[in-house]
């Protein structure tokens, strides 16, 4: 819109084709501006991580400053950060492996041997994902405290696996359903059992889908906060909980906070950009390809 | 499909045999562990939530025991607790604001991205970035670097143009939380709607151009109805996720000031973690599940009705 107004004068003098081109340039410029605004909070945080504490709170903001890595060093060395970071890695990778071990065979069964009950099984699996976590958190706290899983990595892995299992079943189900039946029939004529045709025929064909599913599962577990804040303490707490400790503004070190936050989101940014192509499928549980 | 698959596929197309597992029922046993796991981890705790909600049980006062009180917790939660009522209203208001705001922006951004232009991939990556930021980081960054009344960038901008210094989270807490969350959820809406746009049949749009439809007319009468199914999906999924809004509240406002931004999940958290009241928090949890299910069911019917005529 802005662009169209800016080029309003030129519009009158130009042929229609040129006119389309100019308004298109305007829309493109608008898109660039919006992308910058949308990304700005992230950019601002990353920049603050490279400033000194003094520069970080300086207004008007300094556009040119000599970057320092001190905050990243302080953040990493500060008490507990390494533990929280390690926990995030452990919980997200561990729960993803468990969810894949349980979910891939289930998706294989549902996707390639559908029966008349398959649609209702898929719906039921999805409905478990829709269950608000507040509906199960109270017994989880009580029971985890009783059986010693409270503030344990194992306890969190079990929960995050359950959280990501519907995603794995739906996404892998949609990938498996795309495997041509003939391929499967071929492998079975060759005498391969169900398990062998899964491992040696179907999985290699759906490897990109499997990788995408795993990445998305890692991302969702990495960013989970509600279960983590209710069920972990200093032993099994992941980064989401560590960062929430910065919620009191008073006497805060913004540069250090920004450096710690930048490190906390970096792995997911990398994983997210790698998995971009399959993101929509994951977000819609396979409904939109 | 890669070429070798295609070859394998054509080589065996003459076969008319249906694929049969070698051991009957084996495929069922591949499914069973996952289903059992989901029952144990999600259904069983909900049954326990129901059971706890019928008892008085304060974790810090074991001497009181766990007496059965029937529906007393629900009576208290529904009829007598003003905070729970506030939490329901806040949850509704903020969910509508967040889903509505991010849907409108997401649609606009999707339309902008659904055009060929240089660096499109990079722009798309930048625009989905907020979705990958963990909720606590989003809240910490917005609360401090952007919205802080003294050192925040927003206040530098507003005071530079002569507007008064504002404590955004204090003066407009709901709007602030909605803004932060819209920033996080717009990429979600944008991605699904962009996939929808890219799936639209090109002939329909070309036909529209021949008819002389252009710009807004084409959008309103052709693109928007065809996107119906996708809009429905984004609203439905978005609502289900946003109803669980918690991390942003926890970090940015702690439900305040007063109860201005206390959502249902945050109130349940307060009841169990700060009051150690198992019975009441379980009752609140049960009501939250009913509340979410009713909204999901209503949305499904409403949206199905709205788009039935236009989308197919």
Contacts between the chains, C-beta under 8 A, distances in Angstrom:
chain1	res1	chain2	res2	distance
A	24	B	115	7.1
A	24	B	117	7.7
A	27	B	112	6.4
A	27	B	115	6.7
A	27	B	117	7.9
A	28	B	115	7.5
A	28	B	117	4.3
A	28	B	118	7.5
A	30	B	112	6.8
A	31	B	112	4.5
A	31	B	113	7.0
A	31	B	115	8.0
A	31	B	117	6.7
A	31	B	123	6.1
A	32	B	119	8.0
A	32	B	123	6.8
A	34	B	109	6.6
A	34	B	112	6.9
A	34	B	127	7.4
A	35	B	123	4.5
A	35	B	126	4.6
A	35	B	127	5.2
A	36	B	126	7.6
A	38	B	109	7.9
A	38	B	126	6.7
A	38	B	127	5.1
A	38	B	129	7.3
A	38	B	130	6.5
A	38	B	183	7.4
A	38	B	186	7.4
A	38	B	187	7.9
A	39	B	126	4.2
A	39	B	127	7.2
A	39	B	129	5.5
A	39	B	130	7.9
A	41	B	130	7.4
A	41	B	138	7.7
A	41	B	141	5.5
A	41	B	142	6.6
A	41	B	145	7.4
A	41	B	146	6.3
A	41	B	183	7.0
A	42	B	129	5.4
A	42	B	130	7.1
A	42	B	133	6.5
A	42	B	141	7.8
A	44	B	141	7.4
A	44	B	145	5.7
A	44	B	146	7.4
A	44	B	153	6.9
A	45	B	137	7.6
A	45	B	141	4.8
A	45	B	145	6.3
A	48	B	145	6.1
A	57	B	151	4.4
A	59	B	151	6.5
A	59	B	153	7.8
A	59	B	156	4.5
A	60	B	156	6.3
A	60	B	160	7.7
A	61	B	153	6.7
A	61	B	156	7.2
A	102	B	33	5.5
A	102	B	34	4.4
A	102	B	37	5.5
A	103	B	34	5.7
A	105	B	30	3.8
A	105	B	31	7.3
A	105	B	33	7.4
A	105	B	34	7.3
A	106	B	30	6.3
A	106	B	31	4.7
A	106	B	33	7.4
A	106	B	34	3.6
A	106	B	35	7.1
A	108	B	27	7.7
A	108	B	30	6.1
A	109	B	27	4.2
A	109	B	28	7.0
A	109	B	30	4.2
A	109	B	31	4.3
A	110	B	31	6.5
A	112	B	19	7.2
A	112	B	27	7.8
A	113	B	19	7.5
A	113	B	21	6.7
A	113	B	27	4.2
A	121	B	31	7.3
A	121	B	35	7.4
A	125	B	34	7.9
A	125	B	35	7.7
A	125	B	38	6.7
A	128	B	38	4.9
A	128	B	42	4.5
A	128	B	43	7.2
A	130	B	240	5.5
A	130	B	292	7.4
A	130	B	296	6.6
A	131	B	42	5.5
A	131	B	46	6.6
A	131	B	289	6.8
A	132	B	243	6.6
A	132	B	244	5.7
A	132	B	265	7.2
A	132	B	285	7.9
A	132	B	288	5.4
A	132	B	289	5.6
A	132	B	292	4.9
A	133	B	244	6.3
A	133	B	265	7.2
A	134	B	244	7.6
A	134	B	264	6.5
A	134	B	265	4.9
A	134	B	268	4.4
A	134	B	269	7.9
A	134	B	284	7.2
A	134	B	285	4.7
A	134	B	288	4.6
A	134	B	289	7.5
A	135	B	45	7.9
A	135	B	46	5.3
A	135	B	49	5.8
A	135	B	285	4.9
A	135	B	286	6.8
A	135	B	288	6.2
A	135	B	289	3.8
A	136	B	42	6.3
A	136	B	45	3.7
A	136	B	46	5.4
A	136	B	49	6.2
A	136	B	285	7.4
A	137	B	268	6.9
A	137	B	269	7.8
A	137	B	272	6.9
A	137	B	285	6.7
A	138	B	48	7.9
A	138	B	49	5.6
A	138	B	52	6.0
A	138	B	268	7.7
A	138	B	272	5.6
A	138	B	278	5.9
A	138	B	281	5.1
A	138	B	282	4.6
A	138	B	285	5.6
A	139	B	45	4.5
A	139	B	48	3.7
A	139	B	49	5.6
A	139	B	52	6.4
A	139	B	282	7.6
A	140	B	45	5.7
A	141	B	272	6.2
A	142	B	48	8.0
A	142	B	52	7.5
A	142	B	59	7.7
A	142	B	278	6.3
A	143	B	45	7.8
A	143	B	48	7.6
A	158	B	41	6.8
A	159	B	41	6.7
A	161	B	37	7.6
A	161	B	41	7.9
A	162	B	37	6.5
A	162	B	38	6.4
A	162	B	41	3.6
A	162	B	42	6.0
A	165	B	34	6.1
A	165	B	37	6.6
A	165	B	38	6.0
A	166	B	38	7.5
A	169	B	34	6.3
A	180	B	1	7.1
A	180	B	5	7.1
A	180	B	9	4.9
A	181	B	19	6.6
A	182	B	8	7.6
A	182	B	9	4.5
A	182	B	10	8.0
A	182	B	12	5.1
A	182	B	13	5.5
A	182	B	15	7.2
A	183	B	5	6.1
A	183	B	8	5.8
A	183	B	9	5.7
A	183	B	12	7.9
A	184	B	19	4.9
A	185	B	12	6.1
A	185	B	15	5.5
A	185	B	17	6.0
A	185	B	18	7.7
A	185	B	19	5.0
A	186	B	8	5.8
A	186	B	9	7.7
A	186	B	11	7.2
A	186	B	12	4.1
A	186	B	15	7.4
A	188	B	17	7.9
A	188	B	19	5.3
A	188	B	20	6.9
A	188	B	22	7.7
A	189	B	12	7.1
A	189	B	15	6.4
A	189	B	17	6.9
A	193	B	21	7.7
A	193	B	22	4.8
A	193	B	23	7.5
A	193	B	26	7.8
A	194	B	21	4.5
A	194	B	22	6.5
A	194	B	23	7.4
A	194	B	26	5.1
A	194	B	27	6.3
A	194	B	30	7.3
A	195	B	26	7.8
A	205	B	1	7.6
A	205	B	2	7.9
A	205	B	5	6.2
A	219	B	132	6.8
A	222	B	134	7.1
A	223	B	132	7.7
A	223	B	134	4.2
A	223	B	135	6.8
A	225	B	134	7.1
A	225	B	135	5.6
A	225	B	136	5.7
A	225	B	246	6.6
A	225	B	247	4.0
A	225	B	250	7.4
A	226	B	244	7.1
A	226	B	246	4.8
A	226	B	247	7.0
A	226	B	265	6.6
A	226	B	269	7.7
A	229	B	247	8.0
A	229	B	250	6.8
A	229	B	269	7.6
A	230	B	269	6.7
A	230	B	272	7.5
A	230	B	273	6.7
A	239	B	134	7.1
A	240	B	134	5.2
A	240	B	135	7.2
A	240	B	136	4.9
A	240	B	247	6.9
A	241	B	136	7.7
A	243	B	134	6.9
A	243	B	136	4.3
A	243	B	137	5.4
A	243	B	140	5.9
A	243	B	251	7.9
A	244	B	136	4.4
A	244	B	140	7.7
A	244	B	247	7.2
A	244	B	250	6.2
A	244	B	251	5.3
A	246	B	140	4.8
A	246	B	144	7.6
A	246	B	251	7.7
A	247	B	139	7.5
A	247	B	140	6.8
A	247	B	143	7.3
A	247	B	250	7.3
A	247	B	251	4.4
A	247	B	252	7.6
A	247	B	254	7.5
A	249	B	143	6.9
A	249	B	144	5.8
A	249	B	148	6.3
A	252	B	144	6.7
A	254	B	144	6.2
A	254	B	145	6.7
A	254	B	151	7.5
A	257	B	140	6.5
A	257	B	144	7.1
A	258	B	141	7.6
A	258	B	145	7.2
A	261	B	137	4.5
A	261	B	140	6.2
A	261	B	141	6.5
A	264	B	134	6.5
A	264	B	137	6.0
A	265	B	132	6.7
A	265	B	133	5.3
A	265	B	134	6.2
A	265	B	137	5.6
A	268	B	132	4.9
A	268	B	133	8.0
A	268	B	134	7.2
A	269	B	129	7.1
A	269	B	132	5.5
A	272	B	128	7.5
A	272	B	131	7.7
A	272	B	132	4.2
A	273	B	125	5.9
A	276	B	124	7.8
A	276	B	125	6.9
A	276	B	128	7.2
A	279	B	128	7.3
A	279	B	191	6.0
A	280	B	191	5.1
A	280	B	192	5.9
A	280	B	194	7.9
A	280	B	195	4.6
A	283	B	188	6.1
A	283	B	191	6.6
A	283	B	192	6.5
A	283	B	237	7.3
A	284	B	192	6.1
A	284	B	233	6.1
A	284	B	237	6.7
A	287	B	233	6.3
A	288	B	192	5.9
A	288	B	195	5.0
A	288	B	196	7.2
A	288	B	230	7.0
A	288	B	233	6.9
A	289	B	195	7.6
